[in-house]
Amino acid sequence: MIFKRDKSTNPKANRVHQDLENLKKAFGASKNYTRELEVSEQSSWDLCLRVLLSAINWPGTERKIIEARPHLRSIADLDELRAVLGRLDLDTAGHLISPRALDPQALPAIAVMSGSPCILLKFSGENEVEIYDAAKDQTRIITIPRKRIQVCLIEARKVRTQEEDKPKNWFRDTLLHFIKPILGVFMLTFVVNLLSMATPLYVMSVYDKVVGAKAPATLFSLLAIIVFTIGFELYLRNRRSKIIAYVGARFHNLLTNKALERLLGLPIQMVENVAVGSQIMRFRQLDTIRAFFTGHIVSAMLDLPFTLLFVALIFFIGGSLALIPVTLAMLFALMALFTVPTTKRNTVAGGKARNRAGTFIEETLDKIFAIRQLHAENQWHHRFASFVRDDTILRFKARFYDGMMHTLSQSLVMVSGIATLGIGAMLVISGDLSVGALIALMMVVWRILSPIQTTFLSLNRITQFGETVQQINGMMRLPTERHVVVRNRLHSPLSGQVSLNGVSFRHGPTVEAAVRNLSFDINVGEVVAISGGTGAGKTTITKLISGLYQPQAGTILLDGLNLRQLDVSEIRTGIGYVPQTPHLFYGTVRQNLVLAKPDVAEDDIHFALIEAGIDINSAVFPDGLDTVLRNNGQHLSDGLRMKLCLARAYLKRSHLYLLDDPGAYLDPEGDQALQRFMDKLRSQVTIILVTNRPGLMRSADRVLKLDAGMLVADGSPEEVLKSIA
């Protein structure tokens, strides 16, 4: 599907400014962008992005554009612009073509002319095209160039089904995107191996033709040929190395980004109980892919199939001597068949040991204060010593095994060389082989055995690479929260009506249900407090309503729509959610706040801070909104961190707020600010407040009392507080 541009604009107006103005109106952009936006508006590629999206009537939001763009900088080049468009669900197809050959229906399109980006808007007559020139920030009509230029056509992304979103072999399918450079590498390897035959043939010719005949003229001719051949071979090897490095770097970039995207898209239940250390180790294992492509293993494996050329050369020169390297290759293959299971066991055991040690270190750093307070340093050291001992034993076994295989392979290679030299010498004595041919055959034998031995000695890394590939494919097959095939888009903002019908949820098959057959309705504009003891299910309810958890039974309705059938990203964008524990990120105060709404105006930021009871000009924030927060804002008080989280939620101007026990951290001043906020928006927005504080409960219209995941009371604050007392 090719997008059609809007032809309703006034042709007399400056189309660039008109498009930008239309885009701002359509996406609801504020007059005051955040500083992050102002910095990157200067790029020509950013201007092209804006004009292009307006020209194709892209239906997204300003927030999506900001999220798709590079963080805190402008778009640098065409590749980055295409990556941004990809994140906006727009596929691009690059062509080196003359604009004259383009179908008019394919416009608008991105083009690069004379090194400058532009947008081809529409054809104007037979030989003219209307373009937006980003360098000059203007629309103009030019003569269609005859020469070929770089053009990227824009197409809507094909909607993928749930099965298509879980490829059986993601690694293979992604690698096939680089099929052209990969085929080029194979062609270069073939030519390089052909050229490698020149060296032994040169040696044989010198000994047999030049030395015996005493022909220096022939020597100079052969020398010139071999110098040119070696130089050309080195050039091709260098080109091959560059292509391999390019494919490896691009693939590693795609892999790491896709892995993080998949991790962020997994259901919370799948990741919240997995140790952070284990997740970090998984990402570190991705470096195995990069190391594999940049190491010597790939070159050896590429050369391996072409050893048949050298076997044929030996057979042509030395006849039966070709059986020696063939026999050795079969021995290596037989040894590999028996050693791979052991190597795989060592790799898996070593990986598990490193995961255990990593998880232990992560737990130690996370609980170091508690360990010292309990004076448990010795116990912790003994536990760690056992991990180190197990890891050391496994490493010793693996290295001893690798060393034994290395010694055995070296011995076999030496035996092969000795056998070739001995049998070849007998053939020379009998007159069936020349001295030059024997020396050449020795060179060819070493050339055959080198990639075979390298591949055999790299079985450990190859096995580790295979395990990593399996883990990658398994991770890419995991279901994510977002499946386009079952998700519907909201056509209007949430109004705040919430209904739970027979909802049940448990965190695992072996634990008690956190919520049991829960049913209640919350009308638009109600302020509802949820109270209960520890483990009553209060926090679980907020996570269920926000879509972080999926109920095992029952339905959750937002504005009468089943939450299962809605895009959870849209739901969370429309909900002001404050978790039980305040979370801040490394960065400035402004950056932490605009995470909730990237296109927010500066005035709105200050207004939200005032509503949360924060004085941004106090000594706590020496640089105001540009004050840098580190380590989850640990230098701030718990109450101030909670206020920042509340301000972040207020920025959304949502019709539904989920506040998970903010009163547990707030001081009296913050408590009063929260009550003022609720009183101000009462009957306008829906507020669900988790709290056990009587003061906040009295500020609510209703109070829901939970016990062991069940609703035991639902009434006015006075009624519920009286029953509690």
C-alpha positions in Angstrom: 0.0 0.0 0.0 1.4 3.4 -1.0 0.2 6.4 1.0 -1.6 9.1 -0.9 -0.7 12.7 -0.2 -3.4 15.3 0.7 -4.1 17.6 -2.3 -6.4 19.9 -0.4 -3.7 22.4 0.7 -3.4 25.8 -0.8 -0.8 25.8 -3.5 0.0 29.5 -3.1 1.1 29.0 0.5 4.5 27.8 1.5 3.8 24.0 1.7 6.6 23.4 4.2 5.3 25.8 6.8 1.7 24.7 5.9 2.6 21.0 6.4 4.4 21.7 9.7 1.4 23.7 11.0 -1.0 21.0 9.9 1.1 18.4 11.6 1.1 20.4 14.9 -2.6 20.9 14.7 -3.3 17.2 13.9 -1.0 15.8 16.5 -2.0 18.4 19.2 1.6 19.6 19.7 2.1 22.3 22.3 3.4 25.7 21.4 6.3 25.2 23.8 8.2 22.0 23.0 10.5 20.5 25.5 14.2 21.3 25.2 14.9 17.9 23.8 12.7 18.7 20.8 14.1 22.2 20.3 17.6 20.9 20.0 16.8 18.4 17.2 14.4 20.6 15.1 17.5 22.1 13.4 18.3 18.9 11.4 17.4 18.8 7.7 16.4 15.2 8.2 14.1 16.1 11.0 12.4 18.7 8.7 12.0 16.0 6.0 10.4 13.7 8.6 7.8 16.3 9.6 6.9 17.2 6.0 6.8 13.6 4.9 4.4 12.5 7.7 2.2 15.5 6.9 2.2 14.7 3.2 1.1 11.1 3.7 -1.5 12.0 6.4 0.2 9.8 8.9 -2.4 9.0 11.6 -0.1 8.8 14.6 0.5 11.2 17.5 3.3 13.7 18.4 4.3 11.4 21.3 5.0 8.5 18.9 7.2 10.8 16.7 9.2 11.9 19.8 9.6 8.3 21.0 10.7 7.1 17.6 13.4 9.8 17.1 17.0 9.6 18.5 17.3 10.5 22.1 18.3 14.1 22.8 19.8 14.6 19.3 18.7 15.2 15.7 18.4 12.6 12.9 21.9 12.3 11.4 21.4 10.6 8.0 19.2 8.7 5.7 19.7 5.3 7.4 18.7 6.9 10.7 15.6 8.5 9.1 14.6 5.1 7.7 15.0 3.6 11.2 12.8 6.3 12.7 10.1 5.6 10.0 10.4 1.9 10.8 9.6 2.6 14.4 6.6 4.5 13.2 5.4 1.4 11.4 6.4 2.7 8.0 8.5 0.5 5.8 10.9 2.0 3.3 12.4 0.6 0.1 15.7 2.1 -1.1 16.4 2.4 -4.8 19.1 4.0 -7.0 16.8 5.3 -9.7 16.0 8.2 -11.9 12.9 10.1 -10.6 11.5 9.9 -14.2 11.0 6.2 -13.7 8.9 6.6 -10.6 5.1 6.0 -10.6 3.3 9.2 -9.6 1.3 7.2 -7.1 4.6 6.3 -5.3 5.1 9.9 -4.2 5.8 11.4 -1.7 9.2 9.9 -1.3 12.6 10.6 0.3 15.4 11.6 -2.1 19.0 12.6 -1.8 20.2 15.1 -4.4 23.7 16.6 -4.4 24.2 15.2 -0.9 21.1 17.1 0.4 17.9 15.5 1.7 14.6 16.4 0.1 11.0 15.1 -0.3 9.6 14.4 -3.8 6.1 15.7 -3.3 4.4 15.4 -6.7 5.1 15.6 -10.5 4.3 18.9 -12.1 4.0 18.4 -15.8 6.1 15.9 -17.8 9.6 17.1 -16.9 9.1 18.8 -13.5 8.7 17.7 -10.0 7.7 19.6 -6.9 10.1 19.0 -4.0 10.7 20.1 -0.5 14.3 21.2 -0.1 15.3 20.7 3.5 18.6 22.5 3.2 16.8 25.7 2.1 13.6 25.0 4.0 11.4 25.7 1.1 9.2 24.0 -1.5 10.1 24.5 -5.2 9.7 23.0 -8.6 12.7 21.6 -10.4 13.4 19.8 -13.7 13.4 16.1 -13.1 17.0 14.9 -13.1 18.0 12.3 -15.6 20.7 10.8 -13.6 20.0 8.1 -11.0 19.6 9.3 -7.4 19.0 7.7 -4.0 15.2 7.4 -3.5 13.3 5.8 -0.6 9.7 4.9 -1.2 7.3 4.8 1.8 4.9 2.0 2.3 2.5 1.0 5.1 3.8 -1.9 7.1 2.0 -5.2 6.6 -0.1 -6.2 9.6 1.5 -9.3 11.1 -0.4 -12.1 12.7 0.5 -13.4 16.1 2.3 -16.4 14.5 4.2 -14.2 12.1 5.3 -12.1 15.1 6.9 -15.3 16.6 9.3 -16.5 13.9 10.5 -20.1 14.1 14.1 -19.1 13.4 14.6 -15.3 13.9 18.3 -15.6 13.6 18.2 -17.2 10.2 15.5 -14.9 8.9 17.3 -11.8 10.0 20.6 -13.0 8.6 18.9 -13.5 5.2 18.4 -9.7 5.1 22.1 -9.5 4.4 22.0 -12.2 1.7 23.7 -9.9 -0.9 26.9 -9.2 1.2 26.9 -12.8 2.4 26.9 -14.0 -1.2 29.6 -11.5 -2.0 31.7 -12.9 0.8 31.4 -16.4 -0.6 32.4 -15.2 -4.1 35.4 -13.4 -2.6 36.4 -16.5 -0.7 36.2 -18.6 -3.8 38.4 -16.2 -5.8 40.8 -15.8 -2.8 41.3 -19.6 -2.6 41.8 -19.8 -6.4 44.5 -17.1 -6.1 46.1 -18.9 -3.1 46.9 -21.8 -5.5 49.3 -19.5 -7.3 52.0 -19.6 -4.6 52.6 -23.4 -4.5 52.5 -23.4 -8.3 55.0 -20.6 -8.4 57.3 -22.5 -6.1 57.0 -25.7 -8.2 57.7 -23.7 -11.4 60.8 -22.0 -9.9 62.3 -25.3 -8.8 61.4 -27.4 -11.9 61.6 -24.8 -14.7 63.9 -22.0 -13.5 66.5 -23.6 -11.4 67.0 -26.6 -13.6 67.0 -24.7 -16.8 68.9 -21.7 -15.4 66.4 -19.3 -16.9 66.4 -15.9 -15.1 64.1 -14.4 -17.6 61.4 -16.9 -16.7 62.1 -16.2 -13.1 61.4 -12.5 -13.5 58.2 -13.2 -15.4 57.0 -15.6 -12.7 58.0 -13.2 -10.0 56.0 -10.3 -11.5 52.9 -12.6 -11.8 53.1 -13.9 -8.2 53.7 -10.4 -6.8 50.6 -9.2 -8.6 48.6 -12.3 -7.5 49.6 -12.0 -3.9 48.8 -8.2 -3.8 45.4 -8.9 -5.4 44.7 -11.7 -2.9 45.6 -9.4 0.0 43.2 -6.8 -1.4 40.4 -9.3 -1.7 41.0 -10.7 1.8 40.8 -7.1 3.2 37.6 -6.5 1.3 36.2 -9.8 2.7 37.2 -8.9 6.2 35.5 -5.5 5.9 32.2 -7.1 4.6 32.2 -9.6 7.4 32.9 -6.9 10.0 30.1 -4.8 8.5 27.6 -7.7 8.5 28.6 -8.6 12.1 28.3 -5.0 13.4 24.9 -4.4 11.7 23.6 -7.8 12.8 24.7 -7.2 16.4 23.1 -3.8 16.3 19.8 -5.3 15.1 20.1 -8.2 17.6 20.7 -6.1 20.7 18.0 -3.6 19.8 15.5 -6.3 19.0 16.4 -8.2 22.2 15.8 -5.1 24.4 12.6 -4.4 22.5 11.4 -8.0 23.1 12.4 -7.8 26.7 10.5 -4.5 27.2 7.5 -6.0 25.5 7.2 -9.2 27.5 4.4 -9.5 30.0 5.5 -8.3 33.5 4.7 -11.7 35.0 7.4 -13.2 32.8 10.2 -10.9 33.9 9.5 -9.6 37.4 10.5 -12.9 39.1 13.6 -13.4 37.0 16.8 -12.2 38.7 18.4 -9.1 37.3 21.8 -10.9 37.2 20.4 -13.6 34.9 18.9 -11.0 32.5 22.3 -9.2 32.4 24.1 -12.4 31.7 21.7 -13.1 28.8 22.6 -9.7 27.2 26.3 -10.3 27.7 25.9 -13.6 25.9 24.9 -11.5 22.8 28.5 -10.4 22.6 29.2 -14.0 21.5 27.6 -13.1 18.2 29.8 -10.1 17.7 33.0 -11.9 18.7 32.1 -14.8 16.4 31.8 -12.5 13.4 34.9 -10.5 14.2 37.1 -13.4 15.0 39.1 -15.8 12.8 36.5 -18.6 13.1 34.3 -17.2 10.4 37.3 -16.9 7.9 38.3 -20.5 8.7 34.7 -21.8 8.2 34.4 -19.9 5.0 37.6 -21.5 3.7 36.6 -24.9 4.8 34.4 -25.9 1.8 37.0 -24.6 -0.6 39.7 -27.0 0.7 38.3 -29.3 -1.9 40.0 -27.1 -4.5 43.3 -27.8 -2.9 42.6 -31.5 -2.6 41.9 -31.6 -6.3 45.2 -29.7 -6.9 47.1 -32.4 -4.8 45.4 -35.1 -6.8 46.4 -33.4 -10.0 50.0 -33.0 -9.0 50.7 -35.9 -6.6 47.9 -38.4 -7.3 47.4 -40.7 -4.3 49.0 -38.2 -1.9 45.6 -36.5 -1.8 44.4 -39.4 0.4 46.6 -38.1 3.3 44.7 -34.8 4.0 41.4 -36.5 3.1 42.1 -39.1 5.8 43.1 -36.5 8.3 39.9 -34.5 7.6 37.8 -37.6 8.2 39.7 -38.1 11.5 39.0 -34.6 12.6 35.3 -35.0 11.7 35.1 -38.2 13.7 36.8 -36.6 16.7 34.4 -33.6 16.5 31.5 -36.0 16.5 32.6 -37.4 19.8 33.8 -34.2 21.4 30.8 -32.0 20.6 28.5 -33.5 23.4 31.3 -33.0 26.0 32.0 -29.5 24.8 28.2 -28.7 24.9 27.9 -30.1 28.5 30.9 -28.0 29.6 29.4 -24.9 27.9 26.0 -25.3 29.6 27.5 -26.1 33.0 29.8 -23.1 32.8 26.9 -20.8 31.8 24.8 -22.0 34.7 27.7 -21.5 37.1 28.2 -17.9 35.8 24.5 -17.2 36.1 24.4 -18.3 39.7 27.5 -16.2 40.6 26.0 -13.2 38.8 22.7 -13.5 40.6 24.5 -13.9 43.9 26.6 -10.7 43.2 23.5 -8.8 42.2 21.7 -9.9 45.4 24.7 -8.9 47.5 24.9 -5.4 46.1 21.2 -5.0 46.5 21.2 -6.1 50.1 24.6 -5.0 51.3 23.2 -2.7 54.1 21.1 -5.6 55.5 24.1 -8.0 55.3 26.2 -5.6 57.3 23.4 -4.8 59.8 23.0 -8.5 60.4 26.8 -9.0 60.6 26.4 -11.8 58.0 29.6 -11.0 56.0 31.2 -14.3 56.8 28.2 -16.4 55.8 27.9 -14.4 52.6 31.7 -14.9 51.9 31.4 -18.7 52.5 28.4 -18.9 50.0 30.3 -17.0 47.4 33.4 -19.2 48.0 31.3 -22.2 47.1 30.2 -20.6 43.8 33.8 -19.7 43.0 35.0 -23.2 43.8 32.3 -24.8 41.5 33.1 -22.3 38.7 36.9 -22.9 39.1 36.4 -26.7 38.8 34.3 -26.4 35.7 36.8 -24.0 34.1 39.7 -26.3 34.9 37.9 -29.3 33.3 36.9 -27.3 30.2 40.4 -25.9 29.7 42.1 -29.3 30.4 39.8 -30.8 27.8 40.5 -28.0 25.3 44.2 -28.4 25.9 44.1 -32.1 25.3 42.2 -31.6 22.0 44.7 -28.9 21.0 47.6 -31.3 21.6 45.9 -34.1 19.7 45.1 -31.9 16.7 48.7 -30.6 16.6 50.0 -34.2 16.6 47.7 -35.3 13.8 48.7 -32.3 11.7 52.4 -33.1 12.3 51.8 -36.8 11.4 50.0 -35.7 8.2 53.0 -33.4 7.2 55.5 -36.1 8.0 53.6 -38.7 6.0 53.2 -36.4 3.0 56.9 -35.6 3.1 58.0 -39.2 3.5 55.7 -40.7 0.8 56.5 -37.8 -1.5 60.2 -38.3 -1.1 59.8 -41.9 -2.1 57.9 -40.7 -5.2 60.7 -38.3 -6.0 63.3 -41.0 -5.7 61.3 -43.2 -8.0 61.0 -40.4 -10.5 57.3 -40.1 -10.2 57.4 -36.7 -8.6 59.7 -33.7 -9.0 61.3 -31.9 -6.0 59.5 -28.7 -6.8 56.2 -30.6 -6.9 56.9 -32.1 -3.5 57.6 -28.7 -1.9 54.5 -27.3 -3.5 52.4 -30.2 -2.2 53.7 -29.6 1.3 52.5 -26.0 1.1 49.1 -27.1 -0.2 48.7 -29.7 2.6 49.4 -27.1 5.3 46.9 -24.9 3.5 44.2 -27.6 3.7 44.9 -28.5 7.3 44.9 -24.9 8.6 41.1 -24.2 8.4 40.3 -27.8 9.4 42.4 -27.5 12.6 41.1 -24.0 13.4 37.5 -25.1 13.1 38.1 -28.2 15.2 39.9 -26.2 18.0 37.1 -23.6 17.9 34.3 -26.2 18.6 33.9 -24.8 22.1 33.1 -21.3 20.8 31.1 -22.7 17.9 29.0 -24.7 20.4 28.6 -21.6 22.6 27.5 -19.6 19.5 24.9 -22.3 18.7 23.6 -22.2 22.2 23.3 -18.4 22.0 21.5 -18.7 18.7 19.0 -21.1 20.2 18.4 -18.7 23.2 17.9 -15.8 20.8 15.3 -17.8 18.7 13.6 -18.9 21.9 13.4 -15.3 23.2 12.0 -14.0 19.9 9.3 -16.7 20.0 8.0 -15.5 23.4 4.6 -13.8 23.2 4.6 -10.1 23.8 1.9 -7.9 25.3 1.2 -6.3 21.9 -0.3 -8.5 19.2 -1.7 -6.3 16.4 -4.2 -9.0 15.4 -6.1 -8.8 18.7 -5.6 -5.2 19.7 -8.0 -2.4 19.0 -7.2 1.2 19.1 -9.0 3.7 21.3 -10.9 6.3 19.2 -11.2 8.7 22.1 -9.4 9.3 25.4 -10.5 7.2 28.4 -13.4 8.7 30.3 -12.5 6.9 33.5 -15.2 4.2 33.9 -13.8 1.0 35.4 -15.6 -2.3 35.9 -14.2 -5.6 37.3 -16.4 -8.7 36.8 -15.4 -11.9 38.5 -11.6 -11.1 38.3 -9.2 -13.6 39.7 -5.4 -13.6 39.6 -2.5 -15.5 41.1 1.2 -14.8 40.7 2.2 -18.4 40.2 0.7 -21.9 40.1 2.0 -22.7 43.6 0.9 -19.6 45.4 -2.5 -18.4 46.8 -4.6 -16.2 44.6 -3.9 -12.5 45.1 -7.4 -11.5 43.8 -10.4 -13.8 44.1 -13.6 -13.4 42.1 -13.5 -9.6 42.5 -16.4 -7.5 41.1 -17.1 -3.8 41.4 -17.9 -0.8 39.3 -16.3 2.7 39.5 -18.2 5.5 37.8 -16.7 8.4 35.9 -15.5 11.2 38.3 -15.5 9.0 41.5 -12.7 9.1 44.0 -12.4 5.6 45.3 -10.0 4.5 48.1 -8.9 0.8 48.3 -7.8 -0.4 51.7 -6.8 -3.7 53.3 -4.0 -5.4 55.1 -0.7 -6.7 53.7 -1.3 -9.2 50.9 -4.9 -8.1 50.4 -4.4 -7.5 46.7 -4.5 -3.7 46.6 -1.4 -3.3 44.4 -2.4 -6.2 42.2 -5.7 -4.4 41.4 -3.9 -1.3 40.2 -1.6 -3.4 38.0 -4.6 -5.3 36.6 -6.4 -2.1 35.7 -3.3 -0.6 34.1 -2.8 -3.8 32.0 0.5 -4.8 33.7 -1.1 -8.1 34.7 -3.7 -10.1 32.8 -6.4 -11.8 34.9 -6.7 -15.6 34.8 -10.4 -15.3 35.1 -13.0 -12.6 34.7 -13.0 -9.4 32.7 -11.8 -5.8 33.2 -13.7 -3.2 31.3 -12.5 0.4 30.7 -15.3 2.6 29.3 -17.2 -0.6 28.6 -14.3 -2.1 26.5 -12.6 -5.4 27.4 -9.0 -4.6 28.4 -7.8 -7.8 26.7 -8.9 -6.4 23.3 -7.2 -3.0 23.7 -3.6 -1.9 23.0 -2.0 -1.8 26.4 0.4 0.9 25.4 -2.5 3.2 24.6 -4.1 2.3 27.9 -1.0 3.2 29.9 -0.5 6.4 28.0 -4.0 7.4 29.0 -3.7 6.5 32.7 -1.9 8.5 35.4 -0.2 5.6 37.3 1.9 6.0 40.4 3.5 2.8 41.7 3.8 1.8 45.3 7.6 2.4 45.3 8.7 5.7 43.7 11.0 5.1 40.7 13.3 7.8 39.2 15.8 7.5 36.4 19.2 8.8 35.8 18.8 12.2 34.2 17.5 15.7 34.9 14.3 16.4 36.7 12.8 17.6 33.4 13.8 14.4 31.7 12.2 12.3 34.4 8.9 14.2 34.2 8.5 14.3 30.4 8.8 10.6 30.3 5.1 10.6 31.0 4.3 13.1 28.2 7.2 13.9 25.8 5.4 16.8 24.0 4.4 18.6 27.2 4.8 22.4 27.5 7.2 24.0 30.0 4.3 25.8 31.8 2.6 22.4 32.3 5.7 21.0 34.0 5.8 23.9 36.5 2.0 23.5 37.1 2.3 19.8 37.8 5.2 20.5 40.3 3.1 23.0 42.1 0.1 20.6 42.3 2.4 17.9 43.8 3.7 20.4 46.4 7.3 20.7 45.0 9.3 23.9 45.1 11.6 23.5 42.2 13.6 26.6 43.2 14.5 25.2 46.6 18.1 24.3 47.6 17.3 20.6 47.0 17.3 21.4 43.2 20.3 23.7 42.7 19.8 23.7 38.9 16.0 23.7 38.9 14.5 21.4 36.3 18.1 20.7 35.0 19.2 19.2 38.3 20.6 15.7 37.7 19.1 12.8 39.6 21.3 9.7 40.2 20.8 6.3 41.8 17.0 6.5 41.7 17.2 9.9 43.4 18.5 8.4 46.7 19.9 11.8 47.8 16.2 13.0 47.9 13.8 12.1 50.7 11.3 9.4 50.1 8.5 11.9 50.3 10.1 14.2 47.7 10.7 11.2 45.3 7.0 10.3 45.7 6.0 13.9 44.9 8.1 13.8 41.7 6.3 10.6 40.7 2.9 12.2 41.4 3.9 15.3 39.3 4.9 13.0 36.5 1.4 11.4 36.6 -0.3 14.8 36.8 1.4 15.8 33.6 -0.8 13.4 31.6 -4.0 15.3 32.4 -5.6 11.9 32.5 -9.2 11.0 33.2 -8.1 8.0 35.2 -5.5 8.0 38.0 -4.2 5.0 39.8 -2.3 6.0 42.9 -0.8 3.1 44.8 -0.4 4.1 48.4 1.4 7.5 47.9 0.5 8.5 51.5 3.0 5.9 52.9 5.8 8.3 51.8 4.3 11.7 51.9 4.8 14.2 54.7 1.8 16.3 56.0 2.5 19.0 53.4 2.5 16.4 50.6 -0.6 14.8 52.1 -2.4 18.1 51.9 -1.3 18.7 48.3 -2.6 15.3 47.3 -6.0 16.0 49.0 -6.2 19.4 47.2 -5.5 17.7 43.9 -8.3 15.1 44.5 -10.8 17.8 45.7 -10.0 20.0 42.6 -10.7 17.2 40.1 -13.5 15.5 42.0 -16.4 14.6 39.6 -14.2 15.4 36.7 -11.7 12.5 36.6 -11.7 9.1 38.2 -9.1 8.5 41.0 -8.4 5.1 42.5 -6.3 5.6 45.6 -4.7 2.7 47.5 -4.3 3.8 51.2 -4.9 2.7 54.8 -4.6 6.3 56.1 -8.0 7.4 57.6 -7.4 11.0 56.4 -7.1 10.1 52.8 -9.9 7.6 53.0 -12.2 10.3 54.3 -11.3 12.4 51.2 -12.7 9.6 48.9 -16.3 9.1 47.7 -16.2 5.4 48.3 -13.9 2.9 50.1 -13.4 -0.7 49.0 -12.1 -2.9 51.8 -10.2 -6.0 50.7 -9.1 -9.1 52.7 -7.2 -12.0 51.1 -8.0 -10.8 47.6 -11.8 -10.6 48.3 -14.1 -7.6 48.6 -15.4 -7.5 52.2 -16.8 -3.9 52.3 -17.9 -1.3 49.8 -19.4 1.9 51.1 -18.9 5.5 52.2 -15.7 6.3 54.2 -17.7 6.7 57.4 -19.3 3.3 57.0 -16.1 1.4 56.2 -14.0 3.2 58.8 -16.7 2.5 61.4 -16.6 -1.3 60.5 -12.8 -1.3 60.7 -12.8 0.3 64.1 
